[in-house]
Amino acid sequence: MEKKFETNAIRTQLERSQFLEHSTPMYLTSSFVFEDAEDMRASFAEEKDRNVYSRYSNPNSSEFIEKVCQMEGAAAGFAFSSGMAAVFSTLAALLNSGDHILSARSIFGSTHSLFTNFFPKWNIDHSYFKIDELELIESLITPKTKLIYAESPTNPGVDILDLEALGKIAKKHNLILVIDNCFASPYLQQPIKFGADLVIHSGTKLMDGQGRVLAGITVGSKELIEKVYRFSRITGPALSPFNAWVLSKSLETLAVRVDRHCDNALKLATFLESHEKVNWVKYPFLKSHPKYEIAKKQMKAGGCVVAFEVKGGLEAGQKFFDSIKLLSLSANLGDSRSIVTHPASTTHSKLSVEERAQTGITDGMVRVSVGLEHVDDIIADVKQALA
Ligand SMILES: *Cc1c(COP(=O)(O)O)cnc(C)c1O
């Protein structure tokens, strides 16, 4: 019988060693040994499915990849040292000089920098579409377009993109659809169901969930992942066995953690919505969210991030940050500790003012990654800082 998400997250495990350990041990080894000359030859010729060198594969990475594949409904995957290593290596593996990326405008700041400042060096071009103007996408497709790239919910504006509609456009034009699913986590949303070919995660966020390690992963079809693997085993962005072990353990508690993150976030968003010093609040599972219906269709709950704008612009925003006592001023998200960020001066400071405006980032905008502290304490801190 097919097992449920939570069960697979816990019970997917490497074969036990001679010691019959209950919990998977760490395989801190850079290489693996061969029985004899023939074994060595066959292993290097890839005639055997086995570990050779940890830049190619490692048991801890394999366990982590297997779990994420089950969660996302994917056939294969590769694990990376960071989310950006996953983004870069995946796209670099698939694209050739002269190719064109069609991307949502609201994407992670470093991904935007990659498209704008580095890919042009290899003659890889991009155009941006607005996520609420999907009907215009088709007009941006050129004979050079190879793939569509997007995130949902978006960072930091928590906008929602209709994954099913995007999946249909990608199919129709025979384009590879790549979704960065980091903000949702595989527990809340599985983009492959809606037509994505590859799903990327920064494991640094909700997957680790405790702010300890950097990691990334890409999962999808065997055929596409094979290309990603060929590129990555040579260029060396592999996840360390230690971090893979941490991540694989973290996934055992992903469902319960994310449930609580979402409960707390919805409660904070609801509180902010009725606060007189707040201009607007955005959270996917608030009825006031412009894409509430789509969010409900494709996500199990609204995620851990709430965005809002303090009345009074930049000055009021800074005063808010200076008055926060419990929450951390930091740039990470998906951590057990609640974090407040000012996107305009941190994660998105590399964007020009116009680029920020097009991504919906205002000077007074605050992004809260709602953690696992008691929600009453989280709300109390935000309340006193607003006051
Ligand atoms: C953090 C993040 C990344 C990059 O991940 P790192 O692990 O920091 O390299 C990519 N996409 C999104 C949406 C992110 O939030």
The ligand as a Gaussian input file, in Angstrom:
#p B3LYP/6-31G(d) Opt

LIG

0 1
 C       17.153000      31.243000      -0.280000
 C       16.546000      31.017000      -1.606000
 C       17.325000      30.563000      -2.680000
 C       18.817000      30.339000      -2.570000
 O       19.140000      29.373000      -1.648000
 P       20.557000      29.359000      -0.844000
 O       20.475000      28.096000      -0.098000
 O       20.605000      30.585000      -0.005000
 O       21.627000      29.373000      -1.891000
 C       16.696000      30.350000      -3.889000
 N       15.373000      30.585000      -4.049000
 C       14.602000      31.031000      -3.046000
 C       13.164000      31.282000      -3.285000
 C       15.149000      31.260000      -1.799000
 O       14.387000      31.726000      -0.790000

